[in-house]
Amino acid sequence: MALLSDLIIQHPEVQSFPELVKLVAKCGKDGEVFLQFDVKPDYRDTPRNWAMQLETSFYWGDKK
């Protein structure tokens, strides 16, 4: 299981929400089965529906 906080901490190069979406998609594609949202991303461009966007990206990757 991947924790969102771990992904954010392990990838300090990610500086925006769209970059985080790409990272989450890669995590799902690389074989992670579960993603737990233990923190809210603290980027200036984080949208209100951030959890839904990250979940969609994790499970569907770039197939949207």
N, CA, C and O atoms as a Tripos MOL2 file, in Angstrom:
@<TRIPOS>MOLECULE
protein
  256   255    64     0     0
PROTEIN
NO_CHARGES

@<TRIPOS>ATOM
      1 N           0.8430   -1.1730    0.0000 N.3       1 MET1
      2 CA          0.0000    0.0000    0.0000 C.3       1 MET1
      3 C           0.8880    1.2350    0.0000 C.2       1 MET1
      4 O           1.8570    1.3280    0.7540 O.2       1 MET1
      5 N           0.5390    2.1690   -0.8520 N.am      2 ALA2
      6 CA          1.2700    3.4260   -0.9280 C.3       2 ALA2
      7 C           0.5160    4.4910   -0.1370 C.2       2 ALA2
      8 O          -0.7040    4.6120   -0.2430 O.2       2 ALA2
      9 N           1.2420    5.2420    0.6370 N.am      3 LEU3
     10 CA          0.6680    6.3920    1.3370 C.3       3 LEU3
     11 C           0.9880    7.6470    0.5480 C.2       3 LEU3
     12 O           2.1150    7.8280    0.0870 O.2       3 LEU3
     13 N           0.0120    8.4990    0.3950 N.am      4 LEU4
     14 CA          0.2270    9.7350   -0.3490 C.3       4 LEU4
     15 C           1.3450   10.5620    0.2880 C.2       4 LEU4
     16 O           2.1660   11.1460   -0.4200 O.2       4 LEU4
     17 N           1.3770   10.6110    1.6070 N.am      5 SER5
     18 CA          2.4310   11.3820    2.2870 C.3       5 SER5
     19 C           3.8150   10.8390    1.9470 C.2       5 SER5
     20 O           4.7510   11.6180    1.7680 O.2       5 SER5
     21 N           3.9650    9.5110    1.8540 N.am      6 ASP6
     22 CA          5.2600    8.9290    1.4970 C.3       6 ASP6
     23 C           5.6700    9.3150    0.0800 C.2       6 ASP6
     24 O           6.8320    9.6320   -0.1750 O.2       6 ASP6
     25 N           4.7060    9.2860   -0.8400 N.am      7 LEU7
     26 CA          5.0240    9.6800   -2.2200 C.3       7 LEU7
     27 C           5.4940   11.1310   -2.2770 C.2       7 LEU7
     28 O           6.4630   11.4490   -2.9670 O.2       7 LEU7
     29 N           4.8120   11.9960   -1.5570 N.am      8 ILE8
     30 CA          5.1680   13.4240   -1.5590 C.3       8 ILE8
     31 C           6.5530   13.6330   -0.9420 C.2       8 ILE8
     32 O           7.3560   14.4070   -1.4630 O.2       8 ILE8
     33 N           6.8290   12.9440    0.1630 N.am      9 ILE9
     34 CA          8.1220   13.0900    0.8390 C.3       9 ILE9
     35 C           9.2560   12.5170   -0.0100 C.2       9 ILE9
     36 O          10.3350   13.1050   -0.0790 O.2       9 ILE9
     37 N           9.0200   11.3750   -0.6540 N.am     10 GLN10
     38 CA         10.0620   10.7170   -1.4250 C.3      10 GLN10
     39 C          10.3460   11.4000   -2.7610 C.2      10 GLN10
     40 O          11.3500   11.1050   -3.4100 O.2      10 GLN10
     41 N           9.4650   12.3100   -3.1730 N.am     11 HIS11
     42 CA          9.6460   12.9920   -4.4580 C.3      11 HIS11
     43 C           9.5390   14.5140   -4.2770 C.2      11 HIS11
     44 O           8.5440   15.1210   -4.6730 O.2      11 HIS11
     45 N          10.5630   15.1200   -3.6800 N.am     12 PRO12
     46 CA         10.5250   16.5740   -3.4560 C.3      12 PRO12
     47 C          10.5680   17.3800   -4.7530 C.2      12 PRO12
     48 O          10.2930   18.5800   -4.7460 O.2      12 PRO12
     49 N          10.9120   16.7240   -5.8680 N.am     13 GLU13
     50 CA         10.9310   17.4240   -7.1530 C.3      13 GLU13
     51 C           9.5180   17.7530   -7.6460 C.2      13 GLU13
     52 O           9.3480   18.6090   -8.5150 O.2      13 GLU13
     53 N           8.5220   17.0870   -7.1020 N.am     14 VAL14
     54 CA          7.1320   17.3450   -7.4880 C.3      14 VAL14
     55 C           6.6960   18.6500   -6.8200 C.2      14 VAL14
     56 O           6.6470   18.7450   -5.5930 O.2      14 VAL14
     57 N           6.3830   19.6480   -7.6390 N.am     15 GLN15
     58 CA          6.0860   20.9800   -7.1220 C.3      15 GLN15
     59 C           4.6770   21.4800   -7.4450 C.2      15 GLN15
     60 O           4.3280   22.6090   -7.0990 O.2      15 GLN15
     61 N           3.8550   20.6390   -8.1120 N.am     16 SER16
     62 CA          2.5030   21.0780   -8.4630 C.3      16 SER16
     63 C           1.5680   19.8780   -8.4670 C.2      16 SER16
     64 O           2.0070   18.7290   -8.5100 O.2      16 SER16
     65 N           0.2850   20.1610   -8.4240 N.am     17 PHE17
     66 CA         -0.6970   19.0860   -8.4160 C.3      17 PHE17
     67 C          -0.6620   18.2640   -9.7050 C.2      17 PHE17
     68 O          -0.7280   17.0370   -9.6190 O.2      17 PHE17
     69 N          -0.5630   18.8670  -10.8950 N.am     18 PRO18
     70 CA         -0.4730   18.0410  -12.1050 C.3      18 PRO18
     71 C           0.7350   17.0900  -12.0940 C.2      18 PRO18
     72 O           0.6430   15.9710  -12.6000 O.2      18 PRO18
     73 N           1.8470   17.5230  -11.5290 N.am     19 GLU19
     74 CA          3.0060   16.6430  -11.4090 C.3      19 GLU19
     75 C           2.7090   15.4880  -10.4570 C.2      19 GLU19
     76 O           3.1490   14.3610  -10.6870 O.2      19 GLU19
     77 N           1.9610   15.7660   -9.3840 N.am     20 LEU20
     78 CA          1.5770   14.7300   -8.4370 C.3      20 LEU20
     79 C           0.6470   13.7180   -9.0990 C.2      20 LEU20
     80 O           0.7550   12.5180   -8.8490 O.2      20 LEU20
     81 N          -0.2540   14.1920   -9.9320 N.am     21 VAL21
     82 CA         -1.1600   13.2930  -10.6570 C.3      21 VAL21
     83 C          -0.3440   12.3210  -11.5050 C.2      21 VAL21
     84 O          -0.6410   11.1260  -11.5300 O.2      21 VAL21
     85 N           0.6680   12.8110  -12.1900 N.am     22 LYS22
     86 CA          1.5240   11.9490  -13.0120 C.3      22 LYS22
     87 C           2.2810   10.9360  -12.1560 C.2      22 LYS22
     88 O           2.4170    9.7740  -12.5400 O.2      22 LYS22
     89 N           2.7670   11.3710  -11.0080 N.am     23 LEU23
     90 CA          3.4820   10.4790  -10.1000 C.3      23 LEU23
     91 C           2.5590    9.3770   -9.5770 C.2      23 LEU23
     92 O           2.9560    8.2140   -9.5080 O.2      23 LEU23
     93 N           1.3410    9.7400   -9.2130 N.am     24 VAL24
     94 CA          0.3680    8.7640   -8.7090 C.3      24 VAL24
     95 C           0.0100    7.7690   -9.8120 C.2      24 VAL24
     96 O          -0.1240    6.5750   -9.5420 O.2      24 VAL24
     97 N          -0.1450    8.2370  -11.0370 N.am     25 ALA25
     98 CA         -0.4430    7.3420  -12.1620 C.3      25 ALA25
     99 C           0.7010    6.3470  -12.3630 C.2      25 ALA25
    100 O           0.4630    5.1640  -12.6030 O.2      25 ALA25
    101 N           1.9280    6.8240  -12.2650 N.am     26 LYS26
    102 CA          3.0950    5.9490  -12.4190 C.3      26 LYS26
    103 C           3.1370    4.9150  -11.3020 C.2      26 LYS26
    104 O           3.4720    3.7540  -11.5410 O.2      26 LYS26
    105 N           2.8060    5.3190  -10.1120 N.am     27 CYS27
    106 CA          2.7860    4.4110   -8.9710 C.3      27 CYS27
    107 C           1.7940    3.2680   -9.2170 C.2      27 CYS27
    108 O           2.1150    2.1060   -8.9710 O.2      27 CYS27
    109 N           0.6120    3.5890   -9.6920 N.am     28 GLY28
    110 CA         -0.3760    2.5680  -10.0150 C.3      28 GLY28
    111 C           0.0850    1.6680  -11.1400 C.2      28 GLY28
    112 O          -0.1090    0.4530  -11.0960 O.2      28 GLY28
    113 N           0.6930    2.2620  -12.1420 N.am     29 LYS29
    114 CA          1.1800    1.5010  -13.2940 C.3      29 LYS29
    115 C           2.3220    0.5580  -12.9020 C.2      29 LYS29
    116 O           2.4790   -0.5150  -13.4850 O.2      29 LYS29
    117 N           3.1120    0.9680  -11.9130 N.am     30 ASP30
    118 CA          4.2500    0.1690  -11.4710 C.3      30 ASP30
    119 C           3.8640   -0.9830  -10.5490 C.2      30 ASP30
    120 O           4.7350   -1.7240  -10.0940 O.2      30 ASP30
    121 N           2.5610   -1.1450  -10.2650 N.am     31 GLY31
    122 CA          2.1290   -2.3220   -9.5320 C.3      31 GLY31
    123 C           1.5570   -2.1160   -8.1470 C.2      31 GLY31
    124 O           1.1050   -3.0790   -7.5270 O.2      31 GLY31
    125 N           1.5630   -0.8950   -7.6410 N.am     32 GLU32
    126 CA          0.9130   -0.6770   -6.3430 C.3      32 GLU32
    127 C          -0.5690   -1.0090   -6.4830 C.2      32 GLU32
    128 O          -1.1820   -0.7220   -7.5110 O.2      32 GLU32
    129 N          -1.1350   -1.6110   -5.4520 N.am     33 VAL33
    130 CA         -2.5340   -2.0230   -5.5120 C.3      33 VAL33
    131 C          -3.4390   -1.0290   -4.8060 C.2      33 VAL33
    132 O          -4.5630   -0.7920   -5.2470 O.2      33 VAL33
    133 N          -2.9580   -0.4420   -3.7120 N.am     34 PHE34
    134 CA         -3.7710    0.4870   -2.9290 C.3      34 PHE34
    135 C          -3.0280    1.7960   -2.7220 C.2      34 PHE34
    136 O          -1.8020    1.8250   -2.6140 O.2      34 PHE34
    137 N          -3.7920    2.8730   -2.6700 N.am     35 LEU35
    138 CA         -3.2540    4.1980   -2.3620 C.3      35 LEU35
    139 C          -4.1150    4.7960   -1.2740 C.2      35 LEU35
    140 O          -5.3270    4.9350   -1.4360 O.2      35 LEU35
    141 N          -3.4920    5.1500   -0.1690 N.am     36 GLN36
    142 CA         -4.2210    5.7390    0.9460 C.3      36 GLN36
    143 C          -3.9520    7.2370    1.0010 C.2      36 GLN36
    144 O          -2.8030    7.6780    0.9590 O.2      36 GLN36
    145 N          -5.0260    8.0110    1.0950 N.am     37 PHE37
    146 CA         -4.9280    9.4680    1.1860 C.3      37 PHE37
    147 C          -4.8460    9.8580    2.6530 C.2      37 PHE37
    148 O          -5.8700   10.1070    3.2890 O.2      37 PHE37
    149 N          -3.6450    9.9120    3.1870 N.am     38 ASP38
    150 CA         -3.4560   10.2440    4.5910 C.3      38 ASP38
    151 C          -3.1950   11.7330    4.8180 C.2      38 ASP38
    152 O          -3.1960   12.1980    5.9580 O.2      38 ASP38
    153 N          -2.9750   12.4710    3.7510 N.am     39 VAL39
    154 CA         -2.7950   13.9280    3.8290 C.3      39 VAL39
    155 C          -3.4340   14.5700    2.6010 C.2      39 VAL39
    156 O          -3.6480   13.9150    1.5810 O.2      39 VAL39
    157 N          -3.7330   15.8500    2.7170 N.am     40 LYS40
    158 CA         -4.1970   16.6220    1.5550 C.3      40 LYS40
    159 C          -2.9540   17.2680    0.9330 C.2      40 LYS40
    160 O          -2.1590   17.8830    1.6420 O.2      40 LYS40
    161 N          -2.7830   17.1330   -0.3800 N.am     41 PRO41
    162 CA         -1.6270   17.7630   -1.0200 C.3      41 PRO41
    163 C          -1.6370   19.2770   -0.7940 C.2      41 PRO41
    164 O          -2.6670   19.9320   -0.9510 O.2      41 PRO41
    165 N          -0.4930   19.8130   -0.4300 N.am     42 ASP42
    166 CA         -0.3960   21.2310   -0.0910 C.3      42 ASP42
    167 C           0.2600   22.0250   -1.2190 C.2      42 ASP42
    168 O           1.2700   22.6970   -1.0130 O.2      42 ASP42
    169 N          -0.3240   21.9380   -2.4020 N.am     43 TYR43
    170 CA          0.1580   22.7140   -3.5380 C.3      43 TYR43
    171 C          -0.8310   23.8350   -3.8050 C.2      43 TYR43
    172 O          -2.0230   23.6920   -3.5330 O.2      43 TYR43
    173 N          -0.3550   24.9270   -4.3260 N.am     44 ARG44
    174 CA         -1.2320   26.0790   -4.5900 C.3      44 ARG44
    175 C          -2.3430   25.7420   -5.5760 C.2      44 ARG44
    176 O          -3.4240   26.3280   -5.5210 O.2      44 ARG44
    177 N          -2.0780   24.7970   -6.4800 N.am     45 ASP45
    178 CA         -3.0610   24.4810   -7.5150 C.3      45 ASP45
    179 C          -3.8590   23.2030   -7.2290 C.2      45 ASP45
    180 O          -4.4430   22.6180   -8.1410 O.2      45 ASP45
    181 N          -3.8830   22.7710   -5.9610 N.am     46 THR46
    182 CA         -4.6630   21.5840   -5.5970 C.3      46 THR46
    183 C          -6.1520   21.9130   -5.6840 C.2      46 THR46
    184 O          -6.6240   22.8240   -5.0030 O.2      46 THR46
    185 N          -6.8980   21.1760   -6.5190 N.am     47 PRO47
    186 CA         -8.3290   21.4670   -6.6750 C.3      47 PRO47
    187 C          -9.1550   20.8810   -5.5280 C.2      47 PRO47
    188 O          -8.6620   20.0790   -4.7360 O.2      47 PRO47
    189 N         -10.4110   21.2950   -5.4570 N.am     48 ARG48
    190 CA        -11.2980   20.7840   -4.4140 C.3      48 ARG48
    191 C         -11.5080   19.2780   -4.5320 C.2      48 ARG48
    192 O         -11.6010   18.5820   -3.5210 O.2      48 ARG48
    193 N         -11.5820   18.7790   -5.7460 N.am     49 ASN49
    194 CA        -11.8240   17.3510   -5.9550 C.3      49 ASN49
    195 C         -10.5150   16.5740   -6.1180 C.2      49 ASN49
    196 O         -10.4370   15.6410   -6.9180 O.2      49 ASN49
    197 N          -9.5060   16.9570   -5.3670 N.am     50 TRP50
    198 CA         -8.1820   16.3760   -5.4910 C.3      50 TRP50
    199 C          -8.1780   14.8620   -5.2740 C.2      50 TRP50
    200 O          -7.4810   14.1420   -5.9880 O.2      50 TRP50
    201 N          -8.9430   14.3760   -4.3060 N.am     51 ALA51
    202 CA         -8.9420   12.9400   -4.0100 C.3      51 ALA51
    203 C          -9.4950   12.1420   -5.1890 C.2      51 ALA51
    204 O          -8.9440   11.1000   -5.5460 O.2      51 ALA51
    205 N         -10.5630   12.6180   -5.7850 N.am     52 MET52
    206 CA        -11.1500   11.9230   -6.9220 C.3      52 MET52
    207 C         -10.1750   11.9150   -8.1020 C.2      52 MET52
    208 O         -10.0320   10.9010   -8.7860 O.2      52 MET52
    209 N          -9.5170   13.0290   -8.3330 N.am     53 GLN53
    210 CA         -8.5610   13.0950   -9.4430 C.3      53 GLN53
    211 C          -7.3810   12.1500   -9.2300 C.2      53 GLN53
    212 O          -6.9330   11.4910  -10.1680 O.2      53 GLN53
    213 N          -6.8800   12.0860   -8.0000 N.am     54 LEU54
    214 CA         -5.7580   11.1920   -7.7260 C.3      54 LEU54
    215 C          -6.1800    9.7330   -7.8020 C.2      54 LEU54
    216 O          -5.4370    8.8980   -8.3180 O.2      54 LEU54
    217 N          -7.3540    9.4210   -7.2970 N.am     55 GLU55
    218 CA         -7.8420    8.0430   -7.3640 C.3      55 GLU55
    219 C          -8.0280    7.6000   -8.8140 C.2      55 GLU55
    220 O          -7.6530    6.4880   -9.1860 O.2      55 GLU55
    221 N          -8.6030    8.4720   -9.6200 N.am     56 THR56
    222 CA         -8.7930    8.1630  -11.0430 C.3      56 THR56
    223 C          -7.4440    7.9540  -11.7240 C.2      56 THR56
    224 O          -7.2790    7.0210  -12.5100 O.2      56 THR56
    225 N          -6.5010    8.8050  -11.4280 N.am     57 SER57
    226 CA         -5.1720    8.6900  -12.0150 C.3      57 SER57
    227 C          -4.4800    7.3960  -11.5650 C.2      57 SER57
    228 O          -3.8120    6.7410  -12.3660 O.2      57 SER57
    229 N          -4.6350    7.0350  -10.3140 N.am     58 PHE58
    230 CA         -4.0020    5.8380   -9.7790 C.3      58 PHE58
    231 C          -4.5330    4.5750  -10.4610 C.2      58 PHE58
    232 O          -3.7560    3.7000  -10.8440 O.2      58 PHE58
    233 N          -5.8470    4.4840  -10.6100 N.am     59 TYR59
    234 CA         -6.4420    3.2700  -11.1660 C.3      59 TYR59
    235 C          -6.4840    3.2390  -12.6960 C.2      59 TYR59
    236 O          -6.4120    2.1620  -13.2880 O.2      59 TYR59
    237 N          -6.5980    4.3900  -13.3380 N.am     60 TRP60
    238 CA         -6.6980    4.4200  -14.8000 C.3      60 TRP60
    239 C          -5.4430    4.9110  -15.4850 C.2      60 TRP60
    240 O          -5.2930    4.7520  -16.6960 O.2      60 TRP60
    241 N          -4.5280    5.5140  -14.7170 N.am     61 GLY61
    242 CA         -3.2870    6.0050  -15.3050 C.3      61 GLY61
    243 C          -3.5320    7.0360  -16.3740 C.2      61 GLY61
    244 O          -4.3010    7.9760  -16.1710 O.2      61 GLY61
    245 N          -2.8910    6.8730  -17.5040 N.am     62 ASP62
    246 CA         -3.0370    7.8430  -18.6000 C.3      62 ASP62
    247 C          -4.1080    7.4120  -19.5940 C.2      62 ASP62
    248 O          -4.1200    7.8910  -20.7290 O.2      62 ASP62
    249 N          -4.9990    6.5250  -19.1940 N.am     63 LYS63
    250 CA         -6.0580    6.0310  -20.0810 C.3      63 LYS63
    251 C          -7.3130    6.8830  -20.0500 C.2      63 LYS63
    252 O          -8.2850    6.5580  -20.7320 O.2      63 LYS63
    253 N          -7.3240    7.9710  -19.2740 N.am     64 LYS64
    254 CA         -8.5300    8.7920  -19.1470 C.3      64 LYS64
    255 C          -8.9150    9.4520  -20.4320 C.2      64 LYS64
    256 O          -9.9100   10.1750  -20.4800 O.2      64 LYS64
@<TRIPOS>BOND
     1     1     2 1
     2     2     3 1
     3     3     4 2
     4     3     5 am
     5     5     6 1
     6     6     7 1
     7     7     8 2
     8     7     9 am
     9     9    10 1
    10    10    11 1
    11    11    12 2
    12    11    13 am
    13    13    14 1
    14    14    15 1
    15    15    16 2
    16    15    17 am
    17    17    18 1
    18    18    19 1
    19    19    20 2
    20    19    21 am
    21    21    22 1
    22    22    23 1
    23    23    24 2
    24    23    25 am
    25    25    26 1
    26    26    27 1
    27    27    28 2
    28    27    29 am
    29    29    30 1
    30    30    31 1
    31    31    32 2
    32    31    33 am
    33    33    34 1
    34    34    35 1
    35    35    36 2
    36    35    37 am
    37    37    38 1
    38    38    39 1
    39    39    40 2
    40    39    41 am
    41    41    42 1
    42    42    43 1
    43    43    44 2
    44    43    45 am
    45    45    46 1
    46    46    47 1
    47    47    48 2
    48    47    49 am
    49    49    50 1
    50    50    51 1
    51    51    52 2
    52    51    53 am
    53    53    54 1
    54    54    55 1
    55    55    56 2
    56    55    57 am
    57    57    58 1
    58    58    59 1
    59    59    60 2
    60    59    61 am
    61    61    62 1
    62    62    63 1
    63    63    64 2
    64    63    65 am
    65    65    66 1
    66    66    67 1
    67    67    68 2
    68    67    69 am
    69    69    70 1
    70    70    71 1
    71    71    72 2
    72    71    73 am
    73    73    74 1
    74    74    75 1
    75    75    76 2
    76    75    77 am
    77    77    78 1
    78    78    79 1
    79    79    80 2
    80    79    81 am
    81    81    82 1
    82    82    83 1
    83    83    84 2
    84    83    85 am
    85    85    86 1
    86    86    87 1
    87    87    88 2
    88    87    89 am
    89    89    90 1
    90    90    91 1
    91    91    92 2
    92    91    93 am
    93    93    94 1
    94    94    95 1
    95    95    96 2
    96    95    97 am
    97    97    98 1
    98    98    99 1
    99    99   100 2
   100    99   101 am
   101   101   102 1
   102   102   103 1
   103   103   104 2
   104   103   105 am
   105   105   106 1
   106   106   107 1
   107   107   108 2
   108   107   109 am
   109   109   110 1
   110   110   111 1
   111   111   112 2
   112   111   113 am
   113   113   114 1
   114   114   115 1
   115   115   116 2
   116   115   117 am
   117   117   118 1
   118   118   119 1
   119   119   120 2
   120   119   121 am
   121   121   122 1
   122   122   123 1
   123   123   124 2
   124   123   125 am
   125   125   126 1
   126   126   127 1
   127   127   128 2
   128   127   129 am
   129   129   130 1
   130   130   131 1
   131   131   132 2
   132   131   133 am
   133   133   134 1
   134   134   135 1
   135   135   136 2
   136   135   137 am
   137   137   138 1
   138   138   139 1
   139   139   140 2
   140   139   141 am
   141   141   142 1
   142   142   143 1
   143   143   144 2
   144   143   145 am
   145   145   146 1
   146   146   147 1
   147   147   148 2
   148   147   149 am
   149   149   150 1
   150   150   151 1
   151   151   152 2
   152   151   153 am
   153   153   154 1
   154   154   155 1
   155   155   156 2
   156   155   157 am
   157   157   158 1
   158   158   159 1
   159   159   160 2
   160   159   161 am
   161   161   162 1
   162   162   163 1
   163   163   164 2
   164   163   165 am
   165   165   166 1
   166   166   167 1
   167   167   168 2
   168   167   169 am
   169   169   170 1
   170   170   171 1
   171   171   172 2
   172   171   173 am
   173   173   174 1
   174   174   175 1
   175   175   176 2
   176   175   177 am
   177   177   178 1
   178   178   179 1
   179   179   180 2
   180   179   181 am
   181   181   182 1
   182   182   183 1
   183   183   184 2
   184   183   185 am
   185   185   186 1
   186   186   187 1
   187   187   188 2
   188   187   189 am
   189   189   190 1
   190   190   191 1
   191   191   192 2
   192   191   193 am
   193   193   194 1
   194   194   195 1
   195   195   196 2
   196   195   197 am
   197   197   198 1
   198   198   199 1
   199   199   200 2
   200   199   201 am
   201   201   202 1
   202   202   203 1
   203   203   204 2
   204   203   205 am
   205   205   206 1
   206   206   207 1
   207   207   208 2
   208   207   209 am
   209   209   210 1
   210   210   211 1
   211   211   212 2
   212   211   213 am
   213   213   214 1
   214   214   215 1
   215   215   216 2
   216   215   217 am
   217   217   218 1
   218   218   219 1
   219   219   220 2
   220   219   221 am
   221   221   222 1
   222   222   223 1
   223   223   224 2
   224   223   225 am
   225   225   226 1
   226   226   227 1
   227   227   228 2
   228   227   229 am
   229   229   230 1
   230   230   231 1
   231   231   232 2
   232   231   233 am
   233   233   234 1
   234   234   235 1
   235   235   236 2
   236   235   237 am
   237   237   238 1
   238   238   239 1
   239   239   240 2
   240   239   241 am
   241   241   242 1
   242   242   243 1
   243   243   244 2
   244   243   245 am
   245   245   246 1
   246   246   247 1
   247   247   248 2
   248   247   249 am
   249   249   250 1
   250   250   251 1
   251   251   252 2
   252   251   253 am
   253   253   254 1
   254   254   255 1
   255   255   256 2
@<TRIPOS>SUBSTRUCTURE
     1 MET1         2 RESIDUE 1 A MET
     2 ALA2         6 RESIDUE 1 A ALA
     3 LEU3        10 RESIDUE 1 A LEU
     4 LEU4        14 RESIDUE 1 A LEU
     5 SER5        18 RESIDUE 1 A SER
     6 ASP6        22 RESIDUE 1 A ASP
     7 LEU7        26 RESIDUE 1 A LEU
     8 ILE8        30 RESIDUE 1 A ILE
     9 ILE9        34 RESIDUE 1 A ILE
    10 GLN10       38 RESIDUE 1 A GLN
    11 HIS11       42 RESIDUE 1 A HIS
    12 PRO12       46 RESIDUE 1 A PRO
    13 GLU13       50 RESIDUE 1 A GLU
    14 VAL14       54 RESIDUE 1 A VAL
    15 GLN15       58 RESIDUE 1 A GLN
    16 SER16       62 RESIDUE 1 A SER
    17 PHE17       66 RESIDUE 1 A PHE
    18 PRO18       70 RESIDUE 1 A PRO
    19 GLU19       74 RESIDUE 1 A GLU
    20 LEU20       78 RESIDUE 1 A LEU
    21 VAL21       82 RESIDUE 1 A VAL
    22 LYS22       86 RESIDUE 1 A LYS
    23 LEU23       90 RESIDUE 1 A LEU
    24 VAL24       94 RESIDUE 1 A VAL
    25 ALA25       98 RESIDUE 1 A ALA
    26 LYS26      102 RESIDUE 1 A LYS
    27 CYS27      106 RESIDUE 1 A CYS
    28 GLY28      110 RESIDUE 1 A GLY
    29 LYS29      114 RESIDUE 1 A LYS
    30 ASP30      118 RESIDUE 1 A ASP
    31 GLY31      122 RESIDUE 1 A GLY
    32 GLU32      126 RESIDUE 1 A GLU
    33 VAL33      130 RESIDUE 1 A VAL
    34 PHE34      134 RESIDUE 1 A PHE
    35 LEU35      138 RESIDUE 1 A LEU
    36 GLN36      142 RESIDUE 1 A GLN
    37 PHE37      146 RESIDUE 1 A PHE
    38 ASP38      150 RESIDUE 1 A ASP
    39 VAL39      154 RESIDUE 1 A VAL
    40 LYS40      158 RESIDUE 1 A LYS
    41 PRO41      162 RESIDUE 1 A PRO
    42 ASP42      166 RESIDUE 1 A ASP
    43 TYR43      170 RESIDUE 1 A TYR
    44 ARG44      174 RESIDUE 1 A ARG
    45 ASP45      178 RESIDUE 1 A ASP
    46 THR46      182 RESIDUE 1 A THR
    47 PRO47      186 RESIDUE 1 A PRO
    48 ARG48      190 RESIDUE 1 A ARG
    49 ASN49      194 RESIDUE 1 A ASN
    50 TRP50      198 RESIDUE 1 A TRP
    51 ALA51      202 RESIDUE 1 A ALA
    52 MET52      206 RESIDUE 1 A MET
    53 GLN53      210 RESIDUE 1 A GLN
    54 LEU54      214 RESIDUE 1 A LEU
    55 GLU55      218 RESIDUE 1 A GLU
    56 THR56      222 RESIDUE 1 A THR
    57 SER57      226 RESIDUE 1 A SER
    58 PHE58      230 RESIDUE 1 A PHE
    59 TYR59      234 RESIDUE 1 A TYR
    60 TRP60      238 RESIDUE 1 A TRP
    61 GLY61      242 RESIDUE 1 A GLY
    62 ASP62      246 RESIDUE 1 A ASP
    63 LYS63      250 RESIDUE 1 A LYS
    64 LYS64      254 RESIDUE 1 A LYS
